[in-house]
Amino acid sequence: MGRVWPASAPSIVGPGWIESNDLPASPGIALAAQCLPTAERVEAESISRWANTAGEWLVNALRGHAGPWRLHVFCVPTDDGSATHSRCRYIEEAVTEFLRKKQRRLLRTVTVAHERPMQADEWLLQVGLKTATTGYVSVVTPDTWPAWRRAVSRFPGGVLNVEADRRAPSRAFSKLAEVEVRLARAIEKGETCVDLGSSPGSWAYWALGRGAEVWAVDRAPLRADVMHHRALTFVRGDAFRYRPPRPVDWLLCDVVAFPAKTISLVEEWLAAGWCRFFCVTIKFRGQDEDDKLEPLKAWLASARHDFYLRRLTANKNEVMLFGQAAASNEVLGGL
């Protein structure tokens, strides 16, 4: 953040928390799980005090708003146990009770299903606990959501855990499954997918389970049951040299490679119009390679591709690039 926006003067204010001043809208901070735009600091000594403080702020923020809204109360769990998921849950329950007594009408329009994409007139209110007694409150309105949609998640704290599937060849399937939920657009039956660097086949397994037709490209074979699926075509070869015989619906790529090589692959596929949607993992080899994402973001924006570049819950030292190509006219739900 300091490299990209030096004037924002970012500073670490707690474990997992970075505070910045005057951050520009639509920053697309790939390594942040969640952002709280125009946040206000809060101090509250107890759960009841949190409920009163956050409740009053919420009522004032939503004054005159009759449409849907959602509330996130979350934390980055601390080693000393001062900020915990349990405390967040108790605070959220207390805020709900506060509204039941003070502003019952708001409970009729609150959204509880985070999987549902943000509606055009929906507000997002966040309460983030830094410690048991300190934190932040933030609101994103329909007017500001378009500018922040690449940085603000509709999931509390930006966390989305995917249910385990023991039948998958590896845990890697969870990255693709998470992208589907965040994008609010799953791979559909009858669609075509190219899975580059497919072995042992977790992403192919997931796409085949959706009813898609898959071309899996790798030097090594996939797990036997995936390899012999009737809707899978295996192509033994270099994922970076593969060219599809015709445009496909999805480009899937979880190959291990240097960031620059993966980025070049994405740019080639999108420039050539070889896919409608894309889900690509950009893997880092160290802790100082995030600067390679900036030219990619600029190129994607200039080419008008609708993209998200985020480190997801299932990611390790990597980020996920996903979205739809400029030629596609489908409307996606976003983070």
Number of C-alpha atoms within 10 A of each C-alpha: 16 11 10 11 15 11 13 16 14 17 13 10 11 12 12 13 17 13 15 19 12 12 17 12 15 15 17 21 18 21 17 17 20 21 23 21 20 14 18 12 13 17 15 17 10 13 19 15 16 26 22 19 16 25 22 17 15 21 16 11 15 17 10 8 15 13 15 18 23 20 22 22 22 26 23 17 17 15 9 8 11 14 22 19 15 12 19 21 14 16 24 22 15 20 25 19 17 19 20 13 9 13 15 13 11 20 15 12 15 16 16 11 10 17 15 15 18 22 12 13 14 21 24 21 21 23 28 27 27 24 20 20 16 16 21 17 22 20 20 22 17 14 12 14 21 13 16 20 20 23 26 26 22 24 21 20 21 20 15 20 12 15 9 10 12 8 9 19 21 15 14 17 22 22 22 27 19 20 24 17 19 26 20 16 16 15 21 15 13 14 16 22 28 29 28 24 25 26 23 20 26 25 30 31 25 21 28 24 13 15 15 22 24 26 21 28 26 23 14 15 17 22 15 11 10 23 19 12 15 10 16 20 15 21 18 14 15 13 20 17 9 14 11 13 7 8 17 19 21 24 23 26 26 23 19 14 16 13 19 16 12 20 19 12 17 22 15 12 18 21 14 10 16 20 24 21 25 21 24 25 25 28 22 19 12 9 7 8 14 16 10 13 16 12 11 18 17 11 12 19 13 9 14 13 18 19 22 25 23 24 21 23 16 21 17 10 12 21 22 24 23 23 23 25 24 19 14 14 9 12 11 14 16 23 21
